[in-house]
Amino acid sequence: MNKRLLLPILLVILLFTAGCQSYTARQGKSAITIPAADEVQVVTKYSTLEAERQAILEAELARQ
């Protein structure tokens, strides 16, 4: 009984993992590419912190 179930279970696991990998490789690549510089600016945590820091510096310069 155990040997009968082992082959179908392994086959299902193999098909599931192969299907996930092919989806990621084919269709996921376009979703993770960075757009060109003239299209949209990429927003990251670092760029947000830099923008906040720049706004604080500009506010201080405006007060002086």
mmCIF file as Biopython writes it, N, C-alpha, C and O atoms, coordinates in Angstrom:
data_model
#
loop_
_atom_site.group_PDB
_atom_site.id
_atom_site.type_symbol
_atom_site.label_atom_id
_atom_site.label_alt_id
_atom_site.label_comp_id
_atom_site.label_asym_id
_atom_site.label_entity_id
_atom_site.label_seq_id
_atom_site.pdbx_PDB_ins_code
_atom_site.Cartn_x
_atom_site.Cartn_y
_atom_site.Cartn_z
_atom_site.occupancy
_atom_site.B_iso_or_equiv
_atom_site.auth_seq_id
_atom_site.auth_asym_id
_atom_site.pdbx_PDB_model_num
ATOM 1   N N  . MET A ? 1  ? 0.828  -1.200 0.000   1.0 0.0 1  A 1 
ATOM 2   C CA . MET A ? 1  ? 0.000  0.000  0.000   1.0 0.0 1  A 1 
ATOM 3   C C  . MET A ? 1  ? 0.869  1.259  0.000   1.0 0.0 1  A 1 
ATOM 4   O O  . MET A ? 1  ? 0.556  2.227  -0.693  1.0 0.0 1  A 1 
ATOM 5   N N  . ASN A ? 2  ? 1.939  1.250  0.761   1.0 0.0 2  A 1 
ATOM 6   C CA . ASN A ? 2  ? 2.794  2.430  0.822   1.0 0.0 2  A 1 
ATOM 7   C C  . ASN A ? 2  ? 3.495  2.692  -0.502  1.0 0.0 2  A 1 
ATOM 8   O O  . ASN A ? 2  ? 3.649  3.845  -0.906  1.0 0.0 2  A 1 
ATOM 9   N N  . LYS A ? 3  ? 3.923  1.623  -1.186  1.0 0.0 3  A 1 
ATOM 10  C CA . LYS A ? 3  ? 4.595  1.793  -2.464  1.0 0.0 3  A 1 
ATOM 11  C C  . LYS A ? 3  ? 3.632  2.284  -3.533  1.0 0.0 3  A 1 
ATOM 12  O O  . LYS A ? 3  ? 4.044  2.987  -4.456  1.0 0.0 3  A 1 
ATOM 13  N N  . ARG A ? 4  ? 2.382  1.933  -3.428  1.0 0.0 4  A 1 
ATOM 14  C CA . ARG A ? 4  ? 1.391  2.390  -4.391  1.0 0.0 4  A 1 
ATOM 15  C C  . ARG A ? 4  ? 1.142  3.891  -4.258  1.0 0.0 4  A 1 
ATOM 16  O O  . ARG A ? 4  ? 0.924  4.571  -5.260  1.0 0.0 4  A 1 
ATOM 17  N N  . LEU A ? 5  ? 1.171  4.407  -3.044  1.0 0.0 5  A 1 
ATOM 18  C CA . LEU A ? 5  ? 0.916  5.826  -2.830  1.0 0.0 5  A 1 
ATOM 19  C C  . LEU A ? 5  ? 2.152  6.690  -3.066  1.0 0.0 5  A 1 
ATOM 20  O O  . LEU A ? 5  ? 2.032  7.872  -3.388  1.0 0.0 5  A 1 
ATOM 21  N N  . LEU A ? 6  ? 3.315  6.116  -2.910  1.0 0.0 6  A 1 
ATOM 22  C CA . LEU A ? 6  ? 4.540  6.891  -3.015  1.0 0.0 6  A 1 
ATOM 23  C C  . LEU A ? 6  ? 4.743  7.465  -4.421  1.0 0.0 6  A 1 
ATOM 24  O O  . LEU A ? 6  ? 5.072  8.643  -4.557  1.0 0.0 6  A 1 
ATOM 25  N N  . LEU A ? 7  ? 4.558  6.677  -5.437  1.0 0.0 7  A 1 
ATOM 26  C CA . LEU A ? 7  ? 4.761  7.141  -6.811  1.0 0.0 7  A 1 
ATOM 27  C C  . LEU A ? 7  ? 3.799  8.273  -7.196  1.0 0.0 7  A 1 
ATOM 28  O O  . LEU A ? 7  ? 4.260  9.289  -7.714  1.0 0.0 7  A 1 
ATOM 29  N N  . PRO A ? 8  ? 2.500  8.148  -6.970  1.0 0.0 8  A 1 
ATOM 30  C CA . PRO A ? 8  ? 1.615  9.278  -7.324  1.0 0.0 8  A 1 
ATOM 31  C C  . PRO A ? 8  ? 1.917  10.546 -6.523  1.0 0.0 8  A 1 
ATOM 32  O O  . PRO A ? 8  ? 1.822  11.654 -7.052  1.0 0.0 8  A 1 
ATOM 33  N N  . ILE A ? 9  ? 2.275  10.386 -5.262  1.0 0.0 9  A 1 
ATOM 34  C CA . ILE A ? 9  ? 2.591  11.564 -4.450  1.0 0.0 9  A 1 
ATOM 35  C C  . ILE A ? 9  ? 3.836  12.260 -4.987  1.0 0.0 9  A 1 
ATOM 36  O O  . ILE A ? 9  ? 3.860  13.485 -5.106  1.0 0.0 9  A 1 
ATOM 37  N N  . LEU A ? 10 ? 4.861  11.492 -5.308  1.0 0.0 10 A 1 
ATOM 38  C CA . LEU A ? 10 ? 6.072  12.080 -5.874  1.0 0.0 10 A 1 
ATOM 39  C C  . LEU A ? 10 ? 5.801  12.724 -7.225  1.0 0.0 10 A 1 
ATOM 40  O O  . LEU A ? 10 ? 6.363  13.775 -7.534  1.0 0.0 10 A 1 
ATOM 41  N N  . LEU A ? 11 ? 4.966  12.120 -8.015  1.0 0.0 11 A 1 
ATOM 42  C CA . LEU A ? 11 ? 4.615  12.681 -9.318  1.0 0.0 11 A 1 
ATOM 43  C C  . LEU A ? 11 ? 3.877  14.015 -9.169  1.0 0.0 11 A 1 
ATOM 44  O O  . LEU A ? 11 ? 4.158  14.966 -9.899  1.0 0.0 11 A 1 
ATOM 45  N N  . VAL A ? 12 ? 2.953  14.084 -8.242  1.0 0.0 12 A 1 
ATOM 46  C CA . VAL A ? 12 ? 2.208  15.320 -8.011  1.0 0.0 12 A 1 
ATOM 47  C C  . VAL A ? 12 ? 3.146  16.419 -7.517  1.0 0.0 12 A 1 
ATOM 48  O O  . VAL A ? 12 ? 3.045  17.561 -7.965  1.0 0.0 12 A 1 
ATOM 49  N N  . ILE A ? 13 ? 4.042  16.094 -6.615  1.0 0.0 13 A 1 
ATOM 50  C CA . ILE A ? 13 ? 4.993  17.084 -6.107  1.0 0.0 13 A 1 
ATOM 51  C C  . ILE A ? 13 ? 5.900  17.575 -7.231  1.0 0.0 13 A 1 
ATOM 52  O O  . ILE A ? 13 ? 6.167  18.773 -7.329  1.0 0.0 13 A 1 
ATOM 53  N N  . LEU A ? 14 ? 6.366  16.684 -8.063  1.0 0.0 14 A 1 
ATOM 54  C CA . LEU A ? 14 ? 7.217  17.066 -9.183  1.0 0.0 14 A 1 
ATOM 55  C C  . LEU A ? 14 ? 6.483  17.982 -10.157 1.0 0.0 14 A 1 
ATOM 56  O O  . LEU A ? 14 ? 7.030  19.000 -10.583 1.0 0.0 14 A 1 
ATOM 57  N N  . LEU A ? 15 ? 5.267  17.632 -10.507 1.0 0.0 15 A 1 
ATOM 58  C CA . LEU A ? 15 ? 4.496  18.468 -11.431 1.0 0.0 15 A 1 
ATOM 59  C C  . LEU A ? 15 ? 4.187  19.831 -10.829 1.0 0.0 15 A 1 
ATOM 60  O O  . LEU A ? 15 ? 4.219  20.841 -11.533 1.0 0.0 15 A 1 
ATOM 61  N N  . PHE A ? 16 ? 3.890  19.869 -9.543  1.0 0.0 16 A 1 
ATOM 62  C CA . PHE A ? 16 ? 3.583  21.138 -8.887  1.0 0.0 16 A 1 
ATOM 63  C C  . PHE A ? 16 ? 4.799  22.061 -8.873  1.0 0.0 16 A 1 
ATOM 64  O O  . PHE A ? 16 ? 4.684  23.242 -9.199  1.0 0.0 16 A 1 
ATOM 65  N N  . THR A ? 17 ? 5.952  21.533 -8.502  1.0 0.0 17 A 1 
ATOM 66  C CA . THR A ? 17 ? 7.143  22.377 -8.450  1.0 0.0 17 A 1 
ATOM 67  C C  . THR A ? 17 ? 7.598  22.787 -9.842  1.0 0.0 17 A 1 
ATOM 68  O O  . THR A ? 17 ? 8.055  23.916 -10.021 1.0 0.0 17 A 1 
ATOM 69  N N  . ALA A ? 18 ? 7.490  21.926 -10.814 1.0 0.0 18 A 1 
ATOM 70  C CA . ALA A ? 18 ? 7.882  22.278 -12.179 1.0 0.0 18 A 1 
ATOM 71  C C  . ALA A ? 18 ? 6.943  23.344 -12.736 1.0 0.0 18 A 1 
ATOM 72  O O  . ALA A ? 18 ? 7.384  24.244 -13.450 1.0 0.0 18 A 1 
ATOM 73  N N  . GLY A ? 19 ? 5.669  23.254 -12.420 1.0 0.0 19 A 1 
ATOM 74  C CA . GLY A ? 19 ? 4.713  24.259 -12.878 1.0 0.0 19 A 1 
ATOM 75  C C  . GLY A ? 19 ? 4.967  25.611 -12.256 1.0 0.0 19 A 1 
ATOM 76  O O  . GLY A ? 19 ? 4.852  26.628 -12.940 1.0 0.0 19 A 1 
ATOM 77  N N  . CYS A ? 20 ? 5.304  25.656 -11.003 1.0 0.0 20 A 1 
ATOM 78  C CA . CYS A ? 20 ? 5.590  26.922 -10.325 1.0 0.0 20 A 1 
ATOM 79  C C  . CYS A ? 20 ? 6.860  27.554 -10.876 1.0 0.0 20 A 1 
ATOM 80  O O  . CYS A ? 20 ? 6.909  28.770 -11.061 1.0 0.0 20 A 1 
ATOM 81  N N  . GLN A ? 21 ? 7.872  26.764 -11.138 1.0 0.0 21 A 1 
ATOM 82  C CA . GLN A ? 21 ? 9.122  27.306 -11.652 1.0 0.0 21 A 1 
ATOM 83  C C  . GLN A ? 21 ? 8.953  27.851 -13.062 1.0 0.0 21 A 1 
ATOM 84  O O  . GLN A ? 21 ? 9.511  28.900 -13.386 1.0 0.0 21 A 1 
ATOM 85  N N  . SER A ? 22 ? 8.204  27.168 -13.894 1.0 0.0 22 A 1 
ATOM 86  C CA . SER A ? 22 ? 8.030  27.655 -15.251 1.0 0.0 22 A 1 
ATOM 87  C C  . SER A ? 22 ? 7.203  28.935 -15.266 1.0 0.0 22 A 1 
ATOM 88  O O  . SER A ? 22 ? 7.448  29.811 -16.095 1.0 0.0 22 A 1 
ATOM 89  N N  . TYR A ? 23 ? 6.237  29.060 -14.374 1.0 0.0 23 A 1 
ATOM 90  C CA . TYR A ? 23 ? 5.451  30.290 -14.295 1.0 0.0 23 A 1 
ATOM 91  C C  . TYR A ? 23 ? 6.339  31.444 -13.865 1.0 0.0 23 A 1 
ATOM 92  O O  . TYR A ? 23 ? 6.269  32.528 -14.445 1.0 0.0 23 A 1 
ATOM 93  N N  . THR A ? 24 ? 7.166  31.227 -12.863 1.0 0.0 24 A 1 
ATOM 94  C CA . THR A ? 24 ? 8.031  32.283 -12.367 1.0 0.0 24 A 1 
ATOM 95  C C  . THR A ? 24 ? 9.028  32.708 -13.433 1.0 0.0 24 A 1 
ATOM 96  O O  . THR A ? 24 ? 9.287  33.899 -13.609 1.0 0.0 24 A 1 
ATOM 97  N N  . ALA A ? 25 ? 9.578  31.750 -14.132 1.0 0.0 25 A 1 
ATOM 98  C CA . ALA A ? 25 ? 10.595 32.078 -15.118 1.0 0.0 25 A 1 
ATOM 99  C C  . ALA A ? 25 ? 10.013 32.800 -16.325 1.0 0.0 25 A 1 
ATOM 100 O O  . ALA A ? 25 ? 10.627 33.738 -16.834 1.0 0.0 25 A 1 
ATOM 101 N N  . ARG A ? 26 ? 8.872  32.393 -16.778 1.0 0.0 26 A 1 
ATOM 102 C CA . ARG A ? 26 ? 8.325  32.977 -18.002 1.0 0.0 26 A 1 
ATOM 103 C C  . ARG A ? 26 ? 7.564  34.266 -17.756 1.0 0.0 26 A 1 
ATOM 104 O O  . ARG A ? 26 ? 7.843  35.279 -18.398 1.0 0.0 26 A 1 
ATOM 105 N N  . GLN A ? 27 ? 6.613  34.245 -16.843 1.0 0.0 27 A 1 
ATOM 106 C CA . GLN A ? 27 ? 5.729  35.386 -16.678 1.0 0.0 27 A 1 
ATOM 107 C C  . GLN A ? 27 ? 6.159  36.326 -15.568 1.0 0.0 27 A 1 
ATOM 108 O O  . GLN A ? 27 ? 5.754  37.488 -15.557 1.0 0.0 27 A 1 
ATOM 109 N N  . GLY A ? 28 ? 6.956  35.858 -14.647 1.0 0.0 28 A 1 
ATOM 110 C CA . GLY A ? 28 ? 7.368  36.713 -13.550 1.0 0.0 28 A 1 
ATOM 111 C C  . GLY A ? 28 ? 8.477  37.666 -13.913 1.0 0.0 28 A 1 
ATOM 112 O O  . GLY A ? 28 ? 8.668  38.677 -13.237 1.0 0.0 28 A 1 
ATOM 113 N N  . LYS A ? 29 ? 9.216  37.370 -14.967 1.0 0.0 29 A 1 
ATOM 114 C CA . LYS A ? 29 ? 10.350 38.202 -15.337 1.0 0.0 29 A 1 
ATOM 115 C C  . LYS A ? 29 ? 9.908  39.621 -15.694 1.0 0.0 29 A 1 
ATOM 116 O O  . LYS A ? 29 ? 10.568 40.582 -15.299 1.0 0.0 29 A 1 
ATOM 117 N N  . SER A ? 30 ? 8.832  39.768 -16.412 1.0 0.0 30 A 1 
ATOM 118 C CA . SER A ? 30 ? 8.371  41.106 -16.789 1.0 0.0 30 A 1 
ATOM 119 C C  . SER A ? 30 ? 7.850  41.887 -15.582 1.0 0.0 30 A 1 
ATOM 120 O O  . SER A ? 30 ? 7.850  43.118 -15.587 1.0 0.0 30 A 1 
ATOM 121 N N  . ALA A ? 31 ? 7.412  41.178 -14.561 1.0 0.0 31 A 1 
ATOM 122 C CA . ALA A ? 31 ? 6.877  41.869 -13.387 1.0 0.0 31 A 1 
ATOM 123 C C  . ALA A ? 31 ? 7.972  42.423 -12.492 1.0 0.0 31 A 1 
ATOM 124 O O  . ALA A ? 31 ? 7.726  43.354 -11.725 1.0 0.0 31 A 1 
ATOM 125 N N  . ILE A ? 32 ? 9.183  41.866 -12.573 1.0 0.0 32 A 1 
ATOM 126 C CA . ILE A ? 32 ? 10.230 42.319 -11.666 1.0 0.0 32 A 1 
ATOM 127 C C  . ILE A ? 32 ? 11.279 43.188 -12.354 1.0 0.0 32 A 1 
ATOM 128 O O  . ILE A ? 32 ? 12.249 43.586 -11.710 1.0 0.0 32 A 1 
ATOM 129 N N  . THR A ? 33 ? 11.118 43.493 -13.633 1.0 0.0 33 A 1 
ATOM 130 C CA . THR A ? 33 ? 12.084 44.340 -14.308 1.0 0.0 33 A 1 
ATOM 131 C C  . THR A ? 33 ? 11.886 45.793 -13.898 1.0 0.0 33 A 1 
ATOM 132 O O  . THR A ? 33 ? 10.768 46.232 -13.631 1.0 0.0 33 A 1 
ATOM 133 N N  . ILE A ? 34 ? 12.974 46.519 -13.853 1.0 0.0 34 A 1 
ATOM 134 C CA . ILE A ? 34 ? 12.923 47.935 -13.487 1.0 0.0 34 A 1 
ATOM 135 C C  . ILE A ? 34 ? 12.584 48.739 -14.738 1.0 0.0 34 A 1 
ATOM 136 O O  . ILE A ? 34 ? 13.195 48.534 -15.787 1.0 0.0 34 A 1 
ATOM 137 N N  . PRO A ? 35 ? 11.622 49.649 -14.640 1.0 0.0 35 A 1 
ATOM 138 C CA . PRO A ? 35 ? 11.254 50.433 -15.812 1.0 0.0 35 A 1 
ATOM 139 C C  . PRO A ? 35 ? 12.381 51.397 -16.208 1.0 0.0 35 A 1 
ATOM 140 O O  . PRO A ? 35 ? 13.273 51.686 -15.410 1.0 0.0 35 A 1 
ATOM 141 N N  . ALA A ? 36 ? 12.325 51.879 -17.430 1.0 0.0 36 A 1 
ATOM 142 C CA . ALA A ? 36 ? 13.330 52.828 -17.903 1.0 0.0 36 A 1 
ATOM 143 C C  . ALA A ? 36 ? 13.248 54.119 -17.106 1.0 0.0 36 A 1 
ATOM 144 O O  . ALA A ? 36 ? 12.228 54.407 -16.480 1.0 0.0 36 A 1 
ATOM 145 N N  . ALA A ? 37 ? 14.313 54.887 -17.130 1.0 0.0 37 A 1 
ATOM 146 C CA . ALA A ? 37 ? 14.404 56.107 -16.303 1.0 0.0 37 A 1 
ATOM 147 C C  . ALA A ? 37 ? 13.337 57.137 -16.680 1.0 0.0 37 A 1 
ATOM 148 O O  . ALA A ? 37 ? 12.866 57.872 -15.813 1.0 0.0 37 A 1 
ATOM 149 N N  . ASP A ? 38 ? 12.955 57.203 -17.936 1.0 0.0 38 A 1 
ATOM 150 C CA . ASP A ? 38 ? 11.977 58.211 -18.349 1.0 0.0 38 A 1 
ATOM 151 C C  . ASP A ? 38 ? 10.532 57.799 -18.069 1.0 0.0 38 A 1 
ATOM 152 O O  . ASP A ? 38 ? 9.629  58.628 -18.176 1.0 0.0 38 A 1 
ATOM 153 N N  . GLU A ? 39 ? 10.300 56.546 -17.718 1.0 0.0 39 A 1 
ATOM 154 C CA . GLU A ? 39 ? 8.925  56.094 -17.479 1.0 0.0 39 A 1 
ATOM 155 C C  . GLU A ? 39 ? 8.447  56.455 -16.068 1.0 0.0 39 A 1 
ATOM 156 O O  . GLU A ? 39 ? 7.635  57.363 -15.893 1.0 0.0 39 A 1 
ATOM 157 N N  . VAL A ? 40 ? 8.954  55.744 -15.082 1.0 0.0 40 A 1 
ATOM 158 C CA . VAL A ? 40 ? 8.486  55.909 -13.711 1.0 0.0 40 A 1 
ATOM 159 C C  . VAL A ? 40 ? 9.682  55.812 -12.776 1.0 0.0 40 A 1 
ATOM 160 O O  . VAL A ? 40 ? 10.564 54.973 -12.964 1.0 0.0 40 A 1 
ATOM 161 N N  . GLN A ? 41 ? 9.704  56.680 -11.765 1.0 0.0 41 A 1 
ATOM 162 C CA . GLN A ? 41 ? 10.778 56.591 -10.788 1.0 0.0 41 A 1 
ATOM 163 C C  . GLN A ? 41 ? 10.478 55.441 -9.826  1.0 0.0 41 A 1 
ATOM 164 O O  . GLN A ? 41 ? 9.364  55.320 -9.318  1.0 0.0 41 A 1 
ATOM 165 N N  . VAL A ? 42 ? 11.481 54.604 -9.584  1.0 0.0 42 A 1 
ATOM 166 C CA . VAL A ? 42 ? 11.327 53.471 -8.693  1.0 0.0 42 A 1 
ATOM 167 C C  . VAL A ? 42 ? 11.366 53.986 -7.249  1.0 0.0 42 A 1 
ATOM 168 O O  . VAL A ? 42 ? 12.289 54.703 -6.862  1.0 0.0 42 A 1 
ATOM 169 N N  . VAL A ? 43 ? 10.360 53.615 -6.466  1.0 0.0 43 A 1 
ATOM 170 C CA . VAL A ? 43 ? 10.277 54.057 -5.084  1.0 0.0 43 A 1 
ATOM 171 C C  . VAL A ? 43 ? 10.753 52.928 -4.187  1.0 0.0 43 A 1 
ATOM 172 O O  . VAL A ? 43 ? 10.208 51.824 -4.202  1.0 0.0 43 A 1 
ATOM 173 N N  . THR A ? 44 ? 11.783 53.229 -3.405  1.0 0.0 44 A 1 
ATOM 174 C CA . THR A ? 44 ? 12.306 52.275 -2.438  1.0 0.0 44 A 1 
ATOM 175 C C  . THR A ? 44 ? 12.291 52.921 -1.070  1.0 0.0 44 A 1 
ATOM 176 O O  . THR A ? 44 ? 12.013 54.114 -0.945  1.0 0.0 44 A 1 
ATOM 177 N N  . LYS A ? 45 ? 12.585 52.155 -0.057  1.0 0.0 45 A 1 
ATOM 178 C CA . LYS A ? 45 ? 12.639 52.716 1.291   1.0 0.0 45 A 1 
ATOM 179 C C  . LYS A ? 45 ? 13.730 53.771 1.371   1.0 0.0 45 A 1 
ATOM 180 O O  . LYS A ? 45 ? 13.545 54.813 1.999   1.0 0.0 45 A 1 
ATOM 181 N N  . TYR A ? 46 ? 14.865 53.505 0.738   1.0 0.0 46 A 1 
ATOM 182 C CA . TYR A ? 46 ? 15.968 54.456 0.762   1.0 0.0 46 A 1 
ATOM 183 C C  . TYR A ? 46 ? 15.585 55.759 0.061   1.0 0.0 46 A 1 
ATOM 184 O O  . TYR A ? 46 ? 15.874 56.844 0.566   1.0 0.0 46 A 1 
ATOM 185 N N  . SER A ? 47 ? 14.940 55.656 -1.091  1.0 0.0 47 A 1 
ATOM 186 C CA . SER A ? 47 ? 14.569 56.878 -1.810  1.0 0.0 47 A 1 
ATOM 187 C C  . SER A ? 47 ? 13.532 57.682 -1.032  1.0 0.0 47 A 1 
ATOM 188 O O  . SER A ? 47 ? 13.537 58.912 -1.088  1.0 0.0 47 A 1 
ATOM 189 N N  . THR A ? 48 ? 12.654 57.011 -0.318  1.0 0.0 48 A 1 
ATOM 190 C CA . THR A ? 48 ? 11.673 57.718 0.512   1.0 0.0 48 A 1 
ATOM 191 C C  . THR A ? 48 ? 12.360 58.448 1.658   1.0 0.0 48 A 1 
ATOM 192 O O  . THR A ? 48 ? 12.037 59.602 1.941   1.0 0.0 48 A 1 
ATOM 193 N N  . LEU A ? 49 ? 13.307 57.781 2.320   1.0 0.0 49 A 1 
ATOM 194 C CA . LEU A ? 49 ? 14.041 58.425 3.407   1.0 0.0 49 A 1 
ATOM 195 C C  . LEU A ? 49 ? 14.876 59.598 2.904   1.0 0.0 49 A 1 
ATOM 196 O O  . LEU A ? 49 ? 14.972 60.624 3.576   1.0 0.0 49 A 1 
ATOM 197 N N  . GLU A ? 50 ? 15.473 59.453 1.739   1.0 0.0 50 A 1 
ATOM 198 C CA . GLU A ? 50 ? 16.251 60.544 1.166   1.0 0.0 50 A 1 
ATOM 199 C C  . GLU A ? 50 ? 15.351 61.729 0.809   1.0 0.0 50 A 1 
ATOM 200 O O  . GLU A ? 50 ? 15.750 62.877 0.999   1.0 0.0 50 A 1 
ATOM 201 N N  . ALA A ? 51 ? 14.167 61.475 0.306   1.0 0.0 51 A 1 
ATOM 202 C CA . ALA A ? 51 ? 13.236 62.552 -0.026  1.0 0.0 51 A 1 
ATOM 203 C C  . ALA A ? 51 ? 12.788 63.282 1.239   1.0 0.0 51 A 1 
ATOM 204 O O  . ALA A ? 51 ? 12.678 64.508 1.243   1.0 0.0 51 A 1 
ATOM 205 N N  . GLU A ? 52 ? 12.530 62.535 2.307   1.0 0.0 52 A 1 
ATOM 206 C CA . GLU A ? 52 ? 12.160 63.176 3.573   1.0 0.0 52 A 1 
ATOM 207 C C  . GLU A ? 52 ? 13.311 64.017 4.117   1.0 0.0 52 A 1 
ATOM 208 O O  . GLU A ? 52 ? 13.101 65.128 4.604   1.0 0.0 52 A 1 
ATOM 209 N N  . ARG A ? 53 ? 14.537 63.477 4.031   1.0 0.0 53 A 1 
ATOM 210 C CA . ARG A ? 53 ? 15.703 64.217 4.517   1.0 0.0 53 A 1 
ATOM 211 C C  . ARG A ? 53 ? 15.903 65.494 3.702   1.0 0.0 53 A 1 
ATOM 212 O O  . ARG A ? 53 ? 16.227 66.545 4.255   1.0 0.0 53 A 1 
ATOM 213 N N  . GLN A ? 54 ? 15.710 65.400 2.400   1.0 0.0 54 A 1 
ATOM 214 C CA . GLN A ? 54 ? 15.848 66.572 1.535   1.0 0.0 54 A 1 
ATOM 215 C C  . GLN A ? 54 ? 14.770 67.606 1.858   1.0 0.0 54 A 1 
ATOM 216 O O  . GLN A ? 54 ? 15.053 68.804 1.846   1.0 0.0 54 A 1 
ATOM 217 N N  . ALA A ? 55 ? 13.568 67.180 2.141   1.0 0.0 55 A 1 
ATOM 218 C CA . ALA A ? 55 ? 12.483 68.111 2.489   1.0 0.0 55 A 1 
ATOM 219 C C  . ALA A ? 55 ? 12.791 68.818 3.797   1.0 0.0 55 A 1 
ATOM 220 O O  . ALA A ? 55 ? 12.504 70.009 3.922   1.0 0.0 55 A 1 
ATOM 221 N N  . ILE A ? 56 ? 13.360 68.136 4.768   1.0 0.0 56 A 1 
ATOM 222 C CA . ILE A ? 56 ? 13.731 68.751 6.043   1.0 0.0 56 A 1 
ATOM 223 C C  . ILE A ? 56 ? 14.834 69.782 5.819   1.0 0.0 56 A 1 
ATOM 224 O O  . ILE A ? 56 ? 14.780 70.869 6.394   1.0 0.0 56 A 1 
ATOM 225 N N  . LEU A ? 57 ? 15.825 69.466 5.002   1.0 0.0 57 A 1 
ATOM 226 C CA . LEU A ? 57 ? 16.901 70.408 4.724   1.0 0.0 57 A 1 
ATOM 227 C C  . LEU A ? 57 ? 16.376 71.653 4.004   1.0 0.0 57 A 1 
ATOM 228 O O  . LEU A ? 57 ? 16.790 72.772 4.308   1.0 0.0 57 A 1 
ATOM 229 N N  . GLU A ? 58 ? 15.474 71.453 3.059   1.0 0.0 58 A 1 
ATOM 230 C CA . GLU A ? 58 ? 14.903 72.599 2.340   1.0 0.0 58 A 1 
ATOM 231 C C  . GLU A ? 58 ? 14.067 73.463 3.277   1.0 0.0 58 A 1 
ATOM 232 O O  . GLU A ? 58 ? 14.070 74.687 3.145   1.0 0.0 58 A 1 
ATOM 233 N N  . ALA A ? 59 ? 13.351 72.854 4.221   1.0 0.0 59 A 1 
ATOM 234 C CA . ALA A ? 59 ? 12.559 73.632 5.181   1.0 0.0 59 A 1 
ATOM 235 C C  . ALA A ? 59 ? 13.473 74.442 6.090   1.0 0.0 59 A 1 
ATOM 236 O O  . ALA A ? 59 ? 13.159 75.587 6.414   1.0 0.0 59 A 1 
ATOM 237 N N  . GLU A ? 60 ? 14.586 73.875 6.504   1.0 0.0 60 A 1 
ATOM 238 C CA . GLU A ? 60 ? 15.537 74.611 7.339   1.0 0.0 60 A 1 
ATOM 239 C C  . GLU A ? 60 ? 16.162 75.772 6.584   1.0 0.0 60 A 1 
ATOM 240 O O  . GLU A ? 60 ? 16.345 76.854 7.142   1.0 0.0 60 A 1 
ATOM 241 N N  . LEU A ? 61 ? 16.490 75.549 5.317   1.0 0.0 61 A 1 
ATOM 242 C CA . LEU A ? 61 ? 17.058 76.630 4.515   1.0 0.0 61 A 1 
ATOM 243 C C  . LEU A ? 61 ? 16.039 77.742 4.271   1.0 0.0 61 A 1 
ATOM 244 O O  . LEU A ? 61 ? 16.411 78.913 4.205   1.0 0.0 61 A 1 
ATOM 245 N N  . ALA A ? 62 ? 14.765 77.392 4.137   1.0 0.0 62 A 1 
ATOM 246 C CA . ALA A ? 62 ? 13.715 78.386 3.927   1.0 0.0 62 A 1 
ATOM 247 C C  . ALA A ? 62 ? 13.514 79.233 5.179   1.0 0.0 62 A 1 
ATOM 248 O O  . ALA A ? 62 ? 13.192 80.417 5.073   1.0 0.0 62 A 1 
ATOM 249 N N  . ARG A ? 63 ? 13.696 78.653 6.355   1.0 0.0 63 A 1 
ATOM 250 C CA . ARG A ? 63 ? 13.551 79.410 7.604   1.0 0.0 63 A 1 
ATOM 251 C C  . ARG A ? 63 ? 14.691 80.408 7.782   1.0 0.0 63 A 1 
ATOM 252 O O  . ARG A ? 63 ? 14.500 81.464 8.385   1.0 0.0 63 A 1 
ATOM 253 N N  . GLN A ? 64 ? 15.851 80.090 7.274   1.0 0.0 64 A 1 
ATOM 254 C CA . GLN A ? 64 ? 17.003 80.983 7.445   1.0 0.0 64 A 1 
ATOM 255 C C  . GLN A ? 64 ? 16.981 82.038 6.405   1.0 0.0 64 A 1 
ATOM 256 O O  . GLN A ? 64 ? 17.867 82.892 6.374   1.0 0.0 64 A 1 
#
